Amino acid sequence: MSRKVVAVDAGYGDVKIKFRDKNGVVQDDIFNSIVGNYDPGISVDGLKSEMDIVEVDGEKFIVGRGALKHSSRIFNGRDKDWITSAAYKALFAAGLYKCGCNAVDLIIMSGLPVTFYRSDKARLEGIIRDLAHTCSLKLTVKVIPQPVGAFFSLLFDEEGQVKDESLLSGRVGVLDIGFFTSDLVTMDELEIVDKQIGSFENGVSTALEAIIKDFNSEFGTRYDSHKDLHKIESAVRAGKIKISGEEIDITRIVNGRLDELADEIKTNAKTTWKDGLDLDQVILCGGGAALLNGQLKSLYSHARVIENSQFANVTGYFNFGENIAREA
């Protein structure tokens, strides 16, 4: 039977996907979690038009950065009801489409923030089934807590085999720094420690919103925290921004705000993990982990940013899915 594993991490900031192409080679991709309304607009031969358009519940949407350019209305979501919205479904559907998710036997892997996991796991699995019901004869859907994905990315390889046996019996803390929130879990002998899980309202956007205010005050710009977060994030990662055609170095402003965010995250982590001495490893992942790498070095002496941290969760979803496929 033809079996395929696809993983979709539909985060507030970006959608990450991982899958095998038609040649069996593992591929990954990323696009911004931006959704806008679709209007056919004006098309001129010879001019490029790059838009990812998906249809959900009879309505068309533009997803990714094309929505910022072409849509008159941008949909935004940062609460638990986001997963039931047409915009979220559009993002997830786009991720599935990019994975080429047609197979006789299809396994779809995804995740949820730890705060919403118990209440929304079954609901999200149902939403995914509705989106993918025509893609396969046999459909398996698994949703796990997002930070556990990073743990699985270290435990399993891309074939679904255990690659680090120390994790089977170890006690590992995972701190996932996302766009709007930071999630924390502790894994002990492959079990989630219920008293050491948490989700905090401070992610990358916390710093970005403060940076936007700084820019507007210092440069006279009119950036909007609703529409321009992704644009500012790109500037922050580049260390410069173009204003009136001139590139301006912004590291002074950015570093101060990132220091503030890192201090908040460290305080929250130490509230749960204290001195961290009972943890064998502390793993930092998510798009914010790489951004704050320097600022988080003092969290614990044995804390480390996982390689390719932005893709850590989706990689773990995929690797775990391959393990499920092997065991089936």
C-alpha positions in Angstrom: 0.0 0.0 0.0 1.3 3.5 -0.9 1.9 5.3 2.4 2.9 9.0 2.8 3.6 11.1 5.9 3.1 14.9 5.8 3.7 17.3 8.6 2.1 20.8 8.9 3.0 23.2 11.7 0.5 26.1 11.2 1.9 28.6 13.7 0.7 32.2 14.3 3.8 33.5 12.5 4.6 31.0 9.8 3.4 27.7 8.4 6.1 25.1 8.2 5.7 21.8 6.3 7.7 18.7 5.8 7.1 15.8 3.4 8.7 13.4 0.9 8.5 14.4 -2.7 7.6 11.9 -5.5 11.2 10.6 -5.5 11.1 9.9 -1.7 13.4 12.9 -0.8 12.5 14.7 2.3 11.6 18.4 1.6 10.5 21.3 3.9 9.1 24.7 3.2 7.8 27.8 5.0 5.4 30.6 4.3 4.0 33.5 6.4 0.7 32.9 8.3 -0.9 35.7 6.5 -4.4 35.3 5.0 -6.3 37.9 3.0 -9.5 38.1 0.9 -9.2 37.2 -2.8 -10.2 39.7 -5.5 -9.3 38.8 -9.1 -8.0 42.4 -9.7 -6.1 43.3 -12.8 -3.9 40.9 -14.7 -1.5 42.1 -17.5 0.4 39.7 -19.7 4.1 39.9 -19.1 3.8 41.1 -15.5 4.3 38.5 -12.9 1.7 37.7 -10.3 2.7 35.4 -7.5 -0.3 34.5 -5.4 -1.1 31.3 -3.5 -4.9 31.0 -3.7 -6.9 28.4 -1.8 -10.6 27.8 -1.5 -12.2 26.8 1.8 -15.9 26.5 2.4 -16.7 28.1 -0.9 -14.6 31.2 -0.3 -11.2 32.0 -1.9 -8.3 33.4 0.1 -4.7 34.5 -0.7 -2.2 33.1 1.7 1.4 34.2 2.5 3.1 37.5 1.6 1.0 37.9 -1.5 -2.0 38.7 0.8 -0.2 41.8 2.1 0.3 43.1 -1.5 -3.1 42.1 -3.0 -5.7 41.8 -0.3 -7.9 44.6 0.9 -8.6 42.8 4.2 -6.1 40.8 6.3 -7.4 38.2 8.7 -5.5 38.0 12.0 -5.9 35.4 14.8 -4.2 34.9 18.1 -6.6 33.1 20.3 -7.9 29.5 20.6 -10.8 30.1 18.2 -8.3 30.7 15.4 -8.3 27.0 14.5 -12.0 27.0 13.6 -11.8 30.0 11.3 -11.8 29.9 7.6 -8.5 31.7 7.5 -6.8 29.1 9.6 -8.3 26.4 7.4 -6.9 28.2 4.4 -3.4 28.2 5.8 -3.6 24.5 6.7 -5.1 23.6 3.3 -2.3 25.5 1.6 0.2 23.6 3.6 -1.4 20.3 2.6 -1.4 21.3 -1.1 2.3 22.2 -1.0 3.0 18.8 0.5 1.3 17.0 -2.4 -0.8 15.1 0.1 -2.5 12.5 -2.2 -1.7 8.9 -1.2 -3.6 5.7 -0.7 -2.5 5.7 2.9 -1.9 9.2 4.3 -0.6 10.2 7.7 -1.0 13.9 8.6 0.9 15.1 11.6 0.4 18.5 13.4 0.4 20.2 16.8 -1.2 22.6 19.2 0.1 25.0 21.9 0.2 23.2 25.2 -2.5 25.5 26.7 -5.1 24.5 24.1 -4.0 20.9 23.6 -6.5 19.1 25.8 -9.5 21.1 24.8 -8.8 21.4 21.1 -6.9 18.2 20.1 -10.0 16.3 18.9 -11.5 19.4 17.3 -8.3 20.1 15.2 -8.1 16.4 14.2 -11.6 16.7 12.9 -10.8 19.9 11.0 -7.8 18.3 9.3 -9.9 15.3 8.4 -12.5 17.5 6.7 -9.8 19.3 4.8 -8.1 16.1 3.6 -10.9 13.6 3.3 -10.6 13.4 -0.5 -6.8 12.9 -0.4 -6.6 9.2 0.5 -8.5 6.0 1.0 -7.0 5.5 4.5 -6.4 8.7 6.5 -4.6 8.9 9.9 -4.4 12.3 11.7 -2.3 12.9 14.8 -2.0 16.1 16.8 0.6 16.5 19.5 1.7 19.3 21.8 3.9 21.6 19.8 7.1 21.5 21.9 7.0 17.7 21.9 7.7 18.0 18.2 11.1 19.4 18.9 11.8 16.6 21.3 10.8 14.0 18.6 13.1 15.8 16.1 16.0 14.7 18.4 14.6 11.3 19.3 13.8 10.0 15.8 15.5 10.3 12.5 13.7 10.9 9.1 13.1 7.1 8.8 11.3 7.1 12.1 14.0 5.2 13.9 15.4 6.1 17.4 18.6 8.0 16.9 19.3 9.2 20.5 18.6 6.5 23.0 19.6 8.8 25.9 16.3 10.6 25.4 14.3 7.4 26.1 15.1 7.6 29.8 16.2 11.2 30.2 14.5 14.2 31.7 14.4 17.0 29.1 13.0 20.5 29.2 11.8 22.0 25.9 11.2 25.8 25.6 9.4 26.7 22.3 9.6 30.4 21.5 7.0 31.2 19.0 5.4 34.3 17.4 2.8 35.2 20.0 3.6 32.7 22.8 6.3 30.7 24.4 5.5 27.1 25.3 7.3 24.9 27.8 7.1 21.2 28.5 9.2 18.7 30.5 9.6 15.1 29.1 10.6 12.4 31.6 11.1 8.9 30.2 8.9 9.8 27.3 6.1 11.1 29.5 5.0 14.7 29.7 5.3 16.0 33.3 1.9 17.7 33.9 3.1 20.0 36.6 5.9 21.3 34.3 4.0 22.6 31.3 3.1 26.1 30.5 2.3 28.8 27.9 3.2 32.4 28.2 2.0 35.5 26.4 5.4 36.6 25.2 6.8 35.6 21.9 8.6 37.3 19.0 5.6 39.6 18.4 6.1 41.1 21.9 9.4 42.6 20.9 8.1 43.5 17.4 5.2 45.5 18.7 7.6 47.5 20.9 10.0 48.0 18.0 7.2 49.3 15.8 6.5 51.9 18.4 10.2 52.8 18.5 10.3 53.1 14.7 7.2 55.3 14.6 8.6 57.6 17.3 12.1 57.9 16.0 11.6 57.8 12.2 8.1 59.2 11.9 6.9 56.0 10.2 3.3 54.7 10.5 3.8 51.0 10.9 0.8 49.1 12.2 1.1 46.3 14.7 -1.8 44.5 13.0 -0.5 44.6 9.4 3.3 45.1 9.5 4.6 42.5 12.0 6.0 40.2 9.4 7.7 43.1 7.5 9.3 44.3 10.8 10.3 40.8 11.7 12.2 40.6 8.4 13.9 43.9 9.1 14.8 42.8 12.6 16.5 39.6 11.4 18.4 41.6 8.7 19.3 44.4 11.2 18.3 47.2 8.8 15.2 48.7 7.3 14.6 50.8 4.3 12.9 54.1 4.9 12.4 56.7 2.0 14.7 54.6 -0.1 17.5 54.7 2.5 18.7 51.6 4.4 19.0 52.4 8.1 20.8 50.3 10.7 18.4 49.3 13.5 20.5 47.1 15.7 20.6 49.6 18.6 16.8 49.7 18.8 16.3 46.0 18.2 18.9 44.7 20.7 17.4 46.6 23.5 13.9 45.2 22.9 15.2 41.6 22.3 17.0 41.9 25.7 13.7 42.8 27.3 11.9 39.9 25.7 14.7 37.4 26.7 14.5 38.6 30.3 10.8 37.9 30.4 11.2 34.5 28.9 14.0 33.5 31.3 11.9 34.6 34.2 8.9 32.5 33.1 11.2 29.4 32.4 12.8 29.6 35.8 9.4 29.9 37.5 8.8 26.4 36.2 12.2 24.8 36.1 13.9 26.7 39.0 17.6 26.2 38.8 17.2 23.5 36.1 19.5 21.1 37.9 17.1 18.1 37.6 17.0 18.4 33.8 19.4 16.4 31.7 19.0 18.8 28.8 17.2 22.1 28.1 16.2 22.5 24.4 15.4 25.9 23.0 13.4 25.9 19.7 11.0 27.9 17.6 11.6 30.9 15.4 12.3 33.0 18.4 15.1 30.8 19.8 17.5 31.6 16.9 16.5 35.3 17.1 17.3 35.4 20.8 20.2 33.0 20.8 22.7 35.4 22.3 20.3 36.8 24.8 19.3 33.3 26.2 22.8 31.9 26.7 22.6 32.7 30.4 19.3 30.8 30.9 21.1 27.6 32.0 24.6 26.3 31.4 23.2 23.2 29.6 20.6 25.1 27.5 21.1 25.0 23.8 19.3 26.2 20.7 18.3 23.2 18.6 19.7 23.2 15.0 17.3 24.7 12.5 15.1 25.7 15.4 12.3 27.2 13.4 11.6 23.8 11.8 12.2 21.8 14.9 8.5 21.1 15.7 7.5 20.2 12.2 10.6 18.0 11.8 9.5 16.2 15.0 6.0 15.8 13.7 7.3 14.3 10.5 9.8 12.0 12.2 7.2 10.7 14.6 4.8 10.2 11.7 7.5 8.0 10.0 7.8 6.1 13.3 4.1 5.5 13.3 4.2 4.4 9.7 7.0 1.9 10.6 5.0 0.4 13.4 1.8 0.1 11.5 
